[in-house]
Amino acid sequence: MSAISYKPPEQAALAGPLVQPRHRARVSRGRLVDGLLTAFMLAMLSLMIAMPGEETIPYHFLFLSLTIVYGFRVWPLWPTIVVTVAVTGATGWVLAAHALDGIIDKAELAEVPLMPALFVAMVWHAQRRAAALRQVERMAEQRRASLERERGFFRDTSHAIRTPITIARGHLELAGTAPSTGVTRPHVEVALHQLDRMSALSDRLLALARLDAGEELDRRPTDLAALVAEMGVNWTANTERKWQVVCGTTGQVHADPDWLELAVDALVENAVHFTAFGDTIRLGCTSSPASITITVDDTGPGIDPDDLRFVFERFWHRRPEDGPMGSGLGLPMARAVAEAHGGTLTAASGPTGGARLVLSIPRGR
Protein backbone atom coordinates (compact mmCIF):
# COMPACT_ATOMS: atom_id res chain seq x y z
CA MET A 1 0.00 0.00 0.00
CA SER A 2 1.34 3.38 -0.95
CA ALA A 3 0.70 4.80 2.51
CA ILE A 4 3.50 2.76 4.00
CA SER A 5 6.09 3.21 1.25
CA TYR A 6 9.07 5.13 2.58
CA LYS A 7 10.70 8.23 1.17
CA PRO A 8 13.74 9.62 3.00
CA PRO A 9 12.83 12.95 4.61
CA GLU A 10 14.24 15.99 2.88
CA GLN A 11 13.59 18.39 5.71
CA ALA A 12 17.00 17.84 7.29
CA ALA A 13 18.76 18.62 4.02
CA LEU A 14 16.77 21.80 3.61
CA ALA A 15 17.06 22.99 7.22
CA GLY A 16 20.56 24.47 6.89
CA PRO A 17 19.91 26.72 3.86
CA LEU A 18 16.58 27.86 5.32
CA VAL A 19 17.83 28.61 8.83
CA GLN A 20 20.88 30.63 7.77
CA PRO A 21 18.96 33.34 5.84
CA ARG A 22 16.54 33.71 8.77
CA HIS A 23 19.49 34.08 11.16
CA ARG A 24 21.11 36.66 8.89
CA ALA A 25 17.82 38.57 8.69
CA ARG A 26 17.57 38.67 12.50
CA VAL A 27 21.16 39.90 12.77
CA SER A 28 20.54 42.60 10.17
CA ARG A 29 17.40 43.81 11.95
CA GLY A 30 19.26 43.85 15.27
CA ARG A 31 22.07 45.95 13.82
CA LEU A 32 19.54 48.35 12.30
CA VAL A 33 17.85 48.79 15.70
CA ASP A 34 21.23 49.34 17.37
CA GLY A 35 22.15 51.90 14.74
CA LEU A 36 18.88 53.80 15.16
CA LEU A 37 19.28 53.74 18.95
CA THR A 38 22.83 55.10 18.69
CA ALA A 39 21.66 57.91 16.40
CA PHE A 40 18.79 58.77 18.75
CA MET A 41 21.03 58.85 21.84
CA LEU A 42 23.59 61.05 20.08
CA ALA A 43 20.77 63.39 19.10
CA MET A 44 19.55 63.55 22.70
CA LEU A 45 23.12 64.18 23.92
CA SER A 46 23.43 67.00 21.39
CA LEU A 47 20.16 68.50 22.65
CA MET A 48 21.44 68.32 26.23
CA ILE A 49 24.42 70.44 25.17
CA ALA A 50 22.37 72.75 22.97
CA MET A 51 19.53 73.32 25.46
CA PRO A 52 21.07 74.64 28.70
CA GLY A 53 18.51 74.57 31.46
CA GLU A 54 16.31 72.02 29.67
CA GLU A 55 18.83 69.21 29.46
CA THR A 56 16.94 66.87 31.78
CA ILE A 57 14.22 66.33 29.13
CA PRO A 58 16.53 64.83 26.45
CA TYR A 59 18.48 63.17 29.26
CA HIS A 60 15.39 61.22 30.36
CA PHE A 61 14.46 60.39 26.76
CA LEU A 62 18.00 59.09 26.18
CA PHE A 63 17.90 56.65 29.11
CA LEU A 64 14.27 55.71 28.41
CA SER A 65 15.09 54.69 24.83
CA LEU A 66 18.17 52.80 25.98
CA THR A 67 16.16 50.89 28.63
CA ILE A 68 13.30 50.01 26.27
CA VAL A 69 15.53 48.79 23.46
CA TYR A 70 17.70 46.80 25.84
CA GLY A 71 14.60 45.00 27.13
CA PHE A 72 14.20 43.52 23.63
CA ARG A 73 17.80 43.28 22.45
CA VAL A 74 19.70 42.12 25.61
CA TRP A 75 23.29 42.62 24.45
CA PRO A 76 26.15 40.49 25.83
CA LEU A 77 27.56 41.56 29.20
CA TRP A 78 30.73 43.38 28.12
CA PRO A 79 29.11 45.55 25.42
CA THR A 80 26.41 46.37 27.98
CA ILE A 81 29.03 47.49 30.50
CA VAL A 82 30.84 49.62 27.90
CA VAL A 83 27.59 51.29 26.74
CA THR A 84 26.47 51.94 30.34
CA VAL A 85 29.80 53.54 31.30
CA ALA A 86 30.00 55.60 28.09
CA VAL A 87 26.43 56.93 28.31
CA THR A 88 26.68 57.63 32.05
CA GLY A 89 30.02 59.40 31.59
CA ALA A 90 28.90 61.55 28.65
CA THR A 91 25.55 62.62 30.12
CA GLY A 92 27.06 63.05 33.60
CA TRP A 93 29.75 65.31 32.18
CA VAL A 94 27.15 67.55 30.50
CA LEU A 95 25.02 67.78 33.66
CA ALA A 96 28.07 68.39 35.88
CA ALA A 97 29.40 71.12 33.55
CA HIS A 98 26.04 72.90 33.55
CA ALA A 99 25.78 72.61 37.32
CA LEU A 100 29.24 74.11 37.79
CA ASP A 101 28.32 76.95 35.42
CA GLY A 102 25.21 77.62 37.50
CA ILE A 103 22.86 76.79 34.63
CA ILE A 104 21.06 74.12 36.64
CA ASP A 105 20.72 73.47 40.31
CA LYS A 106 23.30 71.08 41.72
CA ALA A 107 20.42 68.98 43.07
CA GLU A 108 19.81 67.88 39.46
CA LEU A 109 23.07 65.92 39.70
CA ALA A 110 21.11 63.30 41.67
CA GLU A 111 19.86 62.16 38.24
CA VAL A 112 23.38 61.05 37.30
CA PRO A 113 23.43 57.91 39.50
CA LEU A 114 19.62 57.43 39.49
CA MET A 115 18.96 56.87 35.79
CA PRO A 116 21.93 54.50 35.27
CA ALA A 117 20.81 52.60 38.38
CA LEU A 118 17.36 52.09 36.85
CA PHE A 119 18.99 50.93 33.62
CA VAL A 120 21.23 48.49 35.52
CA ALA A 121 18.11 47.06 37.21
CA MET A 122 16.64 46.47 33.74
CA VAL A 123 19.90 44.84 32.67
CA TRP A 124 19.79 42.46 35.62
CA HIS A 125 16.21 41.38 34.95
CA ALA A 126 16.75 41.10 31.21
CA GLN A 127 19.91 39.03 31.65
CA ARG A 128 18.10 36.65 34.01
CA ARG A 129 15.23 36.32 31.56
CA ALA A 130 17.64 35.69 28.68
CA ALA A 131 19.47 33.02 30.69
CA ALA A 132 16.15 31.31 31.49
CA LEU A 133 15.13 31.40 27.83
CA ARG A 134 18.45 29.91 26.78
CA GLN A 135 17.95 27.11 29.29
CA VAL A 136 14.45 26.44 27.96
CA GLU A 137 15.74 26.45 24.38
CA ARG A 138 18.50 23.98 25.30
CA MET A 139 15.97 21.68 26.96
CA ALA A 140 13.63 21.96 23.96
CA GLU A 141 16.49 21.19 21.58
CA GLN A 142 17.51 18.17 23.64
CA ARG A 143 13.90 16.97 23.62
CA ARG A 144 13.61 17.52 19.89
CA ALA A 145 16.86 15.64 19.26
CA SER A 146 15.66 12.79 21.48
CA LEU A 147 12.36 12.53 19.59
CA GLU A 148 14.21 12.68 16.28
CA ARG A 149 16.50 9.84 17.36
CA GLU A 150 13.45 7.82 18.44
CA ARG A 151 11.70 8.38 15.13
CA GLY A 152 14.88 7.54 13.26
CA PHE A 153 15.16 4.35 15.28
CA PHE A 154 11.62 3.33 14.30
CA ARG A 155 12.31 4.06 10.63
CA ASP A 156 15.65 2.29 10.59
CA THR A 157 14.36 -0.69 12.55
CA SER A 158 11.35 -1.20 10.32
CA HIS A 159 13.52 -1.09 7.21
CA ALA A 160 16.25 -3.26 8.70
CA ILE A 161 13.90 -6.15 9.49
CA ARG A 162 12.16 -6.09 6.11
CA THR A 163 15.03 -7.65 4.18
CA PRO A 164 15.55 -10.73 6.40
CA ILE A 165 11.77 -11.20 6.56
CA THR A 166 11.53 -11.25 2.77
CA ILE A 167 14.45 -13.67 2.43
CA ALA A 168 13.21 -15.99 5.18
CA ARG A 169 9.70 -16.00 3.80
CA GLY A 170 10.92 -16.89 0.33
CA HIS A 171 12.86 -19.89 1.63
CA LEU A 172 9.97 -21.05 3.82
CA GLU A 173 7.51 -20.83 0.95
CA LEU A 174 9.84 -22.95 -1.16
CA ALA A 175 10.12 -25.43 1.71
CA GLY A 176 6.34 -25.48 2.01
CA THR A 177 5.90 -26.51 -1.62
CA ALA A 178 8.57 -29.20 -1.48
CA PRO A 179 7.76 -32.76 -0.38
CA SER A 180 7.82 -32.81 3.39
CA THR A 181 6.77 -34.93 6.29
CA GLY A 182 3.80 -34.23 8.50
CA VAL A 183 6.27 -33.17 11.17
CA THR A 184 7.97 -30.35 9.26
CA ARG A 185 4.95 -28.78 7.56
CA PRO A 186 3.33 -27.42 10.78
CA HIS A 187 6.66 -25.81 11.70
CA VAL A 188 6.83 -24.11 8.30
CA GLU A 189 3.28 -22.78 8.74
CA VAL A 190 4.08 -21.42 12.20
CA ALA A 191 7.24 -19.74 10.90
CA LEU A 192 5.32 -18.15 7.99
CA HIS A 193 2.69 -16.84 10.41
CA GLN A 194 5.35 -15.27 12.63
CA LEU A 195 6.96 -13.67 9.59
CA ASP A 196 3.59 -12.19 8.68
CA ARG A 197 3.42 -10.67 12.17
CA MET A 198 6.93 -9.25 11.84
CA SER A 199 6.08 -7.79 8.44
CA ALA A 200 2.96 -6.10 9.87
CA LEU A 201 5.02 -4.85 12.81
CA SER A 202 7.61 -3.38 10.44
CA ASP A 203 5.00 -1.63 8.31
CA ARG A 204 3.21 -0.12 11.28
CA LEU A 205 6.40 0.97 13.00
CA LEU A 206 7.29 2.85 9.85
CA ALA A 207 3.81 4.34 9.58
CA LEU A 208 3.91 5.54 13.20
CA ALA A 209 7.38 7.02 12.73
CA ARG A 210 6.18 8.99 9.71
CA LEU A 211 3.07 10.22 11.51
CA ASP A 212 5.06 11.15 14.63
CA ALA A 213 7.43 13.13 12.41
CA GLY A 214 4.48 15.20 11.19
CA GLU A 215 4.56 13.99 7.59
CA GLU A 216 2.25 16.10 5.46
CA LEU A 217 -0.89 14.31 4.32
CA ASP A 218 -1.78 14.08 0.64
CA ARG A 219 -5.24 15.53 1.12
CA ARG A 220 -7.64 15.36 -1.79
CA PRO A 221 -11.43 14.97 -2.25
CA THR A 222 -12.29 11.44 -1.15
CA ASP A 223 -15.54 9.48 -1.14
CA LEU A 224 -15.30 7.61 2.17
CA ALA A 225 -18.46 5.59 1.53
CA ALA A 226 -16.91 4.16 -1.65
CA LEU A 227 -13.61 3.52 0.13
CA VAL A 228 -15.28 1.63 3.00
CA ALA A 229 -17.51 -0.34 0.60
CA GLU A 230 -14.46 -1.44 -1.40
CA MET A 231 -12.64 -2.51 1.75
CA GLY A 232 -15.71 -4.46 2.84
CA VAL A 233 -15.71 -6.36 -0.44
CA ASN A 234 -12.00 -7.20 -0.04
CA TRP A 235 -12.41 -8.48 3.52
CA THR A 236 -15.60 -10.41 2.69
CA ALA A 237 -13.77 -12.36 0.03
CA ASN A 238 -10.95 -13.42 2.35
CA THR A 239 -12.47 -13.89 5.82
CA GLU A 240 -15.20 -16.24 6.97
CA ARG A 241 -17.36 -13.84 8.94
CA LYS A 242 -20.85 -12.46 8.50
CA TRP A 243 -20.26 -9.06 6.98
CA GLN A 244 -22.52 -6.05 6.97
CA VAL A 245 -21.44 -2.94 5.12
CA VAL A 246 -23.93 -0.11 5.65
CA CYS A 247 -22.75 3.17 4.20
CA GLY A 248 -25.07 5.79 2.85
CA THR A 249 -23.94 8.71 0.72
CA THR A 250 -21.26 10.63 2.59
CA GLY A 251 -20.12 13.01 -0.11
CA GLN A 252 -16.55 14.22 -0.39
CA VAL A 253 -14.13 14.71 2.47
CA HIS A 254 -10.77 16.44 2.11
CA ALA A 255 -8.46 13.67 3.34
CA ASP A 256 -5.60 11.32 2.48
CA PRO A 257 -7.31 8.12 1.21
CA ASP A 258 -4.17 5.96 1.51
CA TRP A 259 -3.70 6.72 5.20
CA LEU A 260 -7.42 6.34 5.90
CA GLU A 261 -7.50 2.99 4.14
CA LEU A 262 -4.58 1.87 6.30
CA ALA A 263 -6.41 3.04 9.45
CA VAL A 264 -9.75 1.39 8.59
CA ASP A 265 -7.91 -1.77 7.59
CA ALA A 266 -6.37 -1.89 11.07
CA LEU A 267 -9.81 -1.47 12.68
CA VAL A 268 -11.29 -4.30 10.62
CA GLU A 269 -8.27 -6.53 11.28
CA ASN A 270 -8.76 -5.95 14.99
CA ALA A 271 -12.41 -7.06 14.68
CA VAL A 272 -11.36 -10.18 12.75
CA HIS A 273 -8.82 -11.10 15.44
CA PHE A 274 -11.48 -11.03 18.15
CA THR A 275 -14.25 -12.84 16.31
CA ALA A 276 -14.67 -16.40 15.09
CA PHE A 277 -16.41 -18.22 12.27
CA GLY A 278 -20.05 -17.16 12.17
CA ASP A 279 -19.58 -13.89 14.10
CA THR A 280 -20.71 -10.63 12.54
CA ILE A 281 -18.59 -7.61 11.66
CA ARG A 282 -20.39 -4.44 10.65
CA LEU A 283 -18.85 -1.48 8.82
CA GLY A 284 -20.87 1.70 8.87
CA CYS A 285 -20.62 5.30 7.71
CA THR A 286 -22.53 8.34 8.89
CA SER A 287 -22.09 11.95 7.87
CA SER A 288 -22.90 15.39 9.16
CA PRO A 289 -22.20 18.84 7.75
CA ALA A 290 -19.00 19.04 9.79
CA SER A 291 -17.61 15.49 9.84
CA ILE A 292 -17.81 11.92 8.62
CA THR A 293 -17.74 8.93 10.98
CA ILE A 294 -16.73 5.34 10.26
CA THR A 295 -17.75 2.65 12.74
CA VAL A 296 -16.57 -0.95 13.02
CA ASP A 297 -18.75 -3.17 15.24
CA ASP A 298 -18.30 -6.85 15.99
CA THR A 299 -20.08 -9.57 17.96
CA GLY A 300 -16.92 -10.78 19.64
CA PRO A 301 -16.23 -10.80 23.39
CA GLY A 302 -15.92 -7.00 23.52
CA ILE A 303 -13.44 -4.92 25.48
CA ASP A 304 -13.23 -5.17 29.24
CA PRO A 305 -14.06 -1.75 30.76
CA ASP A 306 -10.74 -1.83 32.64
CA ASP A 307 -8.90 -2.27 29.33
CA LEU A 308 -10.51 0.62 27.45
CA ARG A 309 -7.85 3.08 28.59
CA PHE A 310 -5.07 0.84 27.26
CA VAL A 311 -6.31 -0.18 23.80
CA PHE A 312 -4.53 2.69 22.01
CA GLU A 313 -1.20 2.25 23.79
CA ARG A 314 1.60 0.99 21.61
CA PHE A 315 2.46 -2.70 21.94
CA TRP A 316 -0.40 -3.31 24.35
CA HIS A 317 -2.31 -6.51 23.46
CA ARG A 318 -5.73 -7.88 24.10
CA ARG A 319 -5.37 -11.64 23.86
CA PRO A 320 -7.90 -13.21 21.48
CA GLU A 321 -9.53 -16.38 22.74
CA ASP A 322 -8.86 -18.17 19.46
CA GLY A 323 -6.90 -16.37 16.79
CA PRO A 324 -3.55 -14.88 15.84
CA MET A 325 -1.88 -12.33 18.06
CA GLY A 326 -1.68 -8.89 16.50
CA SER A 327 1.24 -6.48 16.34
CA GLY A 328 0.01 -4.22 19.15
CA LEU A 329 0.39 -1.25 16.81
CA GLY A 330 -2.73 -1.36 14.63
CA LEU A 331 -5.04 0.69 16.83
CA PRO A 332 -2.34 3.20 17.92
CA MET A 333 -1.46 3.72 14.25
CA ALA A 334 -5.15 4.16 13.34
CA ARG A 335 -5.57 6.78 16.08
CA ALA A 336 -2.45 8.60 14.85
CA VAL A 337 -4.00 8.71 11.36
CA ALA A 338 -7.25 10.09 12.77
CA GLU A 339 -5.42 12.77 14.76
CA ALA A 340 -3.28 13.69 11.74
CA HIS A 341 -6.58 14.49 9.97
CA GLY A 342 -7.75 16.53 12.97
CA GLY A 343 -10.17 13.78 14.00
CA THR A 344 -10.58 11.19 16.73
CA LEU A 345 -10.67 7.42 17.23
CA THR A 346 -12.50 5.98 20.24
CA ALA A 347 -13.26 2.50 21.54
CA ALA A 348 -16.35 1.36 23.43
CA SER A 349 -18.72 -1.54 23.85
CA GLY A 350 -20.99 -2.02 20.84
CA PRO A 351 -24.77 -2.52 20.81
CA THR A 352 -24.34 -6.32 20.54
CA GLY A 353 -21.86 -6.55 23.41
CA GLY A 354 -18.81 -6.71 21.19
CA ALA A 355 -16.32 -3.95 20.48
CA ARG A 356 -17.12 -0.71 18.71
CA LEU A 357 -14.42 1.46 17.16
CA VAL A 358 -15.45 4.91 15.93
CA LEU A 359 -13.22 6.96 13.62
CA SER A 360 -14.38 10.51 12.96
CA ILE A 361 -12.68 13.13 10.81
CA PRO A 362 -13.73 16.68 9.83
CA ARG A 363 -14.71 17.31 6.25
CA GLY A 364 -12.00 19.91 5.78
CA ARG A 365 -12.17 22.48 3.06
C-alpha positions as CSV (number, residue, x, y, z in Angstrom):
1,M,0.0,0.0,0.0
2,S,1.3,3.4,-0.9
3,A,0.7,4.8,2.5
4,I,3.5,2.8,4.0
5,S,6.1,3.2,1.3
6,Y,9.1,5.1,2.6
7,K,10.7,8.2,1.2
8,P,13.7,9.6,3.0
9,P,12.8,12.9,4.6
10,E,14.2,16.0,2.9
11,Q,13.6,18.4,5.7
12,A,17.0,17.8,7.3
13,A,18.8,18.6,4.0
14,L,16.8,21.8,3.6
15,A,17.1,23.0,7.2
16,G,20.6,24.5,6.9
17,P,19.9,26.7,3.9
18,L,16.6,27.9,5.3
19,V,17.8,28.6,8.8
20,Q,20.9,30.6,7.8
21,P,19.0,33.3,5.8
22,R,16.5,33.7,8.8
23,H,19.5,34.1,11.2
24,R,21.1,36.7,8.9
25,A,17.8,38.6,8.7
26,R,17.6,38.7,12.5
27,V,21.2,39.9,12.8
28,S,20.5,42.6,10.2
29,R,17.4,43.8,11.9
30,G,19.3,43.9,15.3
31,R,22.1,45.9,13.8
32,L,19.5,48.3,12.3
33,V,17.8,48.8,15.7
34,D,21.2,49.3,17.4
35,G,22.1,51.9,14.7
36,L,18.9,53.8,15.2
37,L,19.3,53.7,19.0
38,T,22.8,55.1,18.7
39,A,21.7,57.9,16.4
40,F,18.8,58.8,18.7
41,M,21.0,58.8,21.8
42,L,23.6,61.0,20.1
43,A,20.8,63.4,19.1
44,M,19.5,63.6,22.7
45,L,23.1,64.2,23.9
46,S,23.4,67.0,21.4
47,L,20.2,68.5,22.7
48,M,21.4,68.3,26.2
49,I,24.4,70.4,25.2
50,A,22.4,72.8,23.0
51,M,19.5,73.3,25.5
52,P,21.1,74.6,28.7
53,G,18.5,74.6,31.5
54,E,16.3,72.0,29.7
55,E,18.8,69.2,29.5
56,T,16.9,66.9,31.8
57,I,14.2,66.3,29.1
58,P,16.5,64.8,26.4
59,Y,18.5,63.2,29.3
60,H,15.4,61.2,30.4
61,F,14.5,60.4,26.8
62,L,18.0,59.1,26.2
63,F,17.9,56.6,29.1
64,L,14.3,55.7,28.4
65,S,15.1,54.7,24.8
66,L,18.2,52.8,26.0
67,T,16.2,50.9,28.6
68,I,13.3,50.0,26.3
69,V,15.5,48.8,23.5
70,Y,17.7,46.8,25.8
71,G,14.6,45.0,27.1
72,F,14.2,43.5,23.6
73,R,17.8,43.3,22.4
74,V,19.7,42.1,25.6
75,W,23.3,42.6,24.4
76,P,26.2,40.5,25.8
77,L,27.6,41.6,29.2
78,W,30.7,43.4,28.1
79,P,29.1,45.5,25.4
80,T,26.4,46.4,28.0
81,I,29.0,47.5,30.5
82,V,30.8,49.6,27.9
83,V,27.6,51.3,26.7
84,T,26.5,51.9,30.3
85,V,29.8,53.5,31.3
86,A,30.0,55.6,28.1
87,V,26.4,56.9,28.3
88,T,26.7,57.6,32.0
89,G,30.0,59.4,31.6
90,A,28.9,61.6,28.6
91,T,25.6,62.6,30.1
92,G,27.1,63.0,33.6
93,W,29.8,65.3,32.2
94,V,27.1,67.5,30.5
95,L,25.0,67.8,33.7
96,A,28.1,68.4,35.9
97,A,29.4,71.1,33.5
98,H,26.0,72.9,33.5
99,A,25.8,72.6,37.3
100,L,29.2,74.1,37.8
101,D,28.3,76.9,35.4
102,G,25.2,77.6,37.5
103,I,22.9,76.8,34.6
104,I,21.1,74.1,36.6
105,D,20.7,73.5,40.3
106,K,23.3,71.1,41.7
107,A,20.4,69.0,43.1
108,E,19.8,67.9,39.5
109,L,23.1,65.9,39.7
110,A,21.1,63.3,41.7
111,E,19.9,62.2,38.2
112,V,23.4,61.0,37.3
113,P,23.4,57.9,39.5
114,L,19.6,57.4,39.5
115,M,19.0,56.9,35.8
116,P,21.9,54.5,35.3
117,A,20.8,52.6,38.4
118,L,17.4,52.1,36.8
119,F,19.0,50.9,33.6
120,V,21.2,48.5,35.5
121,A,18.1,47.1,37.2
122,M,16.6,46.5,33.7
123,V,19.9,44.8,32.7
124,W,19.8,42.5,35.6
125,H,16.2,41.4,35.0
126,A,16.8,41.1,31.2
127,Q,19.9,39.0,31.6
128,R,18.1,36.7,34.0
129,R,15.2,36.3,31.6
130,A,17.6,35.7,28.7
131,A,19.5,33.0,30.7
132,A,16.2,31.3,31.5
133,L,15.1,31.4,27.8
134,R,18.5,29.9,26.8
135,Q,18.0,27.1,29.3
136,V,14.4,26.4,28.0
137,E,15.7,26.4,24.4
138,R,18.5,24.0,25.3
139,M,16.0,21.7,27.0
140,A,13.6,22.0,24.0
141,E,16.5,21.2,21.6
142,Q,17.5,18.2,23.6
143,R,13.9,17.0,23.6
144,R,13.6,17.5,19.9
145,A,16.9,15.6,19.3
146,S,15.7,12.8,21.5
147,L,12.4,12.5,19.6
148,E,14.2,12.7,16.3
149,R,16.5,9.8,17.4
150,E,13.5,7.8,18.4
151,R,11.7,8.4,15.1
152,G,14.9,7.5,13.3
153,F,15.2,4.4,15.3
154,F,11.6,3.3,14.3
155,R,12.3,4.1,10.6
156,D,15.7,2.3,10.6
157,T,14.4,-0.7,12.6
158,S,11.3,-1.2,10.3
159,H,13.5,-1.1,7.2
160,A,16.2,-3.3,8.7
161,I,13.9,-6.1,9.5
162,R,12.2,-6.1,6.1
163,T,15.0,-7.7,4.2
164,P,15.5,-10.7,6.4
165,I,11.8,-11.2,6.6
166,T,11.5,-11.3,2.8
167,I,14.4,-13.7,2.4
168,A,13.2,-16.0,5.2
169,R,9.7,-16.0,3.8
170,G,10.9,-16.9,0.3
171,H,12.9,-19.9,1.6
172,L,10.0,-21.1,3.8
173,E,7.5,-20.8,0.9
174,L,9.8,-23.0,-1.2
175,A,10.1,-25.4,1.7
176,G,6.3,-25.5,2.0
177,T,5.9,-26.5,-1.6
178,A,8.6,-29.2,-1.5
179,P,7.8,-32.8,-0.4
180,S,7.8,-32.8,3.4
181,T,6.8,-34.9,6.3
182,G,3.8,-34.2,8.5
183,V,6.3,-33.2,11.2
184,T,8.0,-30.3,9.3
185,R,4.9,-28.8,7.6
186,P,3.3,-27.4,10.8
187,H,6.7,-25.8,11.7
188,V,6.8,-24.1,8.3
189,E,3.3,-22.8,8.7
190,V,4.1,-21.4,12.2
191,A,7.2,-19.7,10.9
192,L,5.3,-18.2,8.0
193,H,2.7,-16.8,10.4
194,Q,5.3,-15.3,12.6
195,L,7.0,-13.7,9.6
196,D,3.6,-12.2,8.7
197,R,3.4,-10.7,12.2
198,M,6.9,-9.3,11.8
199,S,6.1,-7.8,8.4
200,A,3.0,-6.1,9.9
201,L,5.0,-4.8,12.8
202,S,7.6,-3.4,10.4
203,D,5.0,-1.6,8.3
204,R,3.2,-0.1,11.3
205,L,6.4,1.0,13.0
206,L,7.3,2.9,9.8
207,A,3.8,4.3,9.6
208,L,3.9,5.5,13.2
209,A,7.4,7.0,12.7
210,R,6.2,9.0,9.7
211,L,3.1,10.2,11.5
212,D,5.1,11.1,14.6
213,A,7.4,13.1,12.4
214,G,4.5,15.2,11.2
215,E,4.6,14.0,7.6
216,E,2.3,16.1,5.5
217,L,-0.9,14.3,4.3
218,D,-1.8,14.1,0.6
219,R,-5.2,15.5,1.1
220,R,-7.6,15.4,-1.8
221,P,-11.4,15.0,-2.2
222,T,-12.3,11.4,-1.2
223,D,-15.5,9.5,-1.1
224,L,-15.3,7.6,2.2
225,A,-18.5,5.6,1.5
226,A,-16.9,4.2,-1.6
227,L,-13.6,3.5,0.1
228,V,-15.3,1.6,3.0
229,A,-17.5,-0.3,0.6
230,E,-14.5,-1.4,-1.4
231,M,-12.6,-2.5,1.7
232,G,-15.7,-4.5,2.8
233,V,-15.7,-6.4,-0.4
234,N,-12.0,-7.2,0.0
235,W,-12.4,-8.5,3.5
236,T,-15.6,-10.4,2.7
237,A,-13.8,-12.4,0.0
238,N,-10.9,-13.4,2.4
239,T,-12.5,-13.9,5.8
240,E,-15.2,-16.2,7.0
241,R,-17.4,-13.8,8.9
242,K,-20.8,-12.5,8.5
243,W,-20.3,-9.1,7.0
244,Q,-22.5,-6.1,7.0
245,V,-21.4,-2.9,5.1
246,V,-23.9,-0.1,5.6
247,C,-22.7,3.2,4.2
248,G,-25.1,5.8,2.8
249,T,-23.9,8.7,0.7
250,T,-21.3,10.6,2.6
251,G,-20.1,13.0,-0.1
252,Q,-16.6,14.2,-0.4
253,V,-14.1,14.7,2.5
254,H,-10.8,16.4,2.1
255,A,-8.5,13.7,3.3
256,D,-5.6,11.3,2.5
257,P,-7.3,8.1,1.2
258,D,-4.2,6.0,1.5
259,W,-3.7,6.7,5.2
260,L,-7.4,6.3,5.9
261,E,-7.5,3.0,4.1
262,L,-4.6,1.9,6.3
263,A,-6.4,3.0,9.4
264,V,-9.7,1.4,8.6
265,D,-7.9,-1.8,7.6
266,A,-6.4,-1.9,11.1
267,L,-9.8,-1.5,12.7
268,V,-11.3,-4.3,10.6
269,E,-8.3,-6.5,11.3
270,N,-8.8,-5.9,15.0
271,A,-12.4,-7.1,14.7
272,V,-11.4,-10.2,12.8
273,H,-8.8,-11.1,15.4
274,F,-11.5,-11.0,18.1
275,T,-14.3,-12.8,16.3
276,A,-14.7,-16.4,15.1
277,F,-16.4,-18.2,12.3
278,G,-20.0,-17.2,12.2
279,D,-19.6,-13.9,14.1
280,T,-20.7,-10.6,12.5
281,I,-18.6,-7.6,11.7
282,R,-20.4,-4.4,10.6
283,L,-18.8,-1.5,8.8
284,G,-20.9,1.7,8.9
285,C,-20.6,5.3,7.7
286,T,-22.5,8.3,8.9
287,S,-22.1,11.9,7.9
288,S,-22.9,15.4,9.2
289,P,-22.2,18.8,7.8
290,A,-19.0,19.0,9.8
291,S,-17.6,15.5,9.8
292,I,-17.8,11.9,8.6
293,T,-17.7,8.9,11.0
294,I,-16.7,5.3,10.3
295,T,-17.7,2.6,12.7
296,V,-16.6,-0.9,13.0
297,D,-18.7,-3.2,15.2
298,D,-18.3,-6.9,16.0
299,T,-20.1,-9.6,18.0
300,G,-16.9,-10.8,19.6
301,P,-16.2,-10.8,23.4
302,G,-15.9,-7.0,23.5
303,I,-13.4,-4.9,25.5
304,D,-13.2,-5.2,29.2
305,P,-14.1,-1.8,30.8
306,D,-10.7,-1.8,32.6
307,D,-8.9,-2.3,29.3
308,L,-10.5,0.6,27.4
309,R,-7.9,3.1,28.6
310,F,-5.1,0.8,27.3
311,V,-6.3,-0.2,23.8
312,F,-4.5,2.7,22.0
313,E,-1.2,2.2,23.8
314,R,1.6,1.0,21.6
315,F,2.5,-2.7,21.9
316,W,-0.4,-3.3,24.4
317,H,-2.3,-6.5,23.5
318,R,-5.7,-7.9,24.1
319,R,-5.4,-11.6,23.9
320,P,-7.9,-13.2,21.5
321,E,-9.5,-16.4,22.7
322,D,-8.9,-18.2,19.5
323,G,-6.9,-16.4,16.8
324,P,-3.6,-14.9,15.8
325,M,-1.9,-12.3,18.1
326,G,-1.7,-8.9,16.5
327,S,1.2,-6.5,16.3
328,G,0.0,-4.2,19.2
329,L,0.4,-1.3,16.8
330,G,-2.7,-1.4,14.6
331,L,-5.0,0.7,16.8
332,P,-2.3,3.2,17.9
333,M,-1.5,3.7,14.2
334,A,-5.1,4.2,13.3
335,R,-5.6,6.8,16.1
336,A,-2.4,8.6,14.9
337,V,-4.0,8.7,11.4
338,A,-7.3,10.1,12.8
339,E,-5.4,12.8,14.8
340,A,-3.3,13.7,11.7
341,H,-6.6,14.5,10.0
342,G,-7.8,16.5,13.0
343,G,-10.2,13.8,14.0
344,T,-10.6,11.2,16.7
345,L,-10.7,7.4,17.2
346,T,-12.5,6.0,20.2
347,A,-13.3,2.5,21.5
348,A,-16.3,1.4,23.4
349,S,-18.7,-1.5,23.9
350,G,-21.0,-2.0,20.8
351,P,-24.8,-2.5,20.8
352,T,-24.3,-6.3,20.5
353,G,-21.9,-6.5,23.4
354,G,-18.8,-6.7,21.2
355,A,-16.3,-4.0,20.5
356,R,-17.1,-0.7,18.7
357,L,-14.4,1.5,17.2
358,V,-15.4,4.9,15.9
359,L,-13.2,7.0,13.6
360,S,-14.4,10.5,13.0
361,I,-12.7,13.1,10.8
362,P,-13.7,16.7,9.8
363,R,-14.7,17.3,6.2
364,G,-12.0,19.9,5.8
365,R,-12.2,22.5,3.1
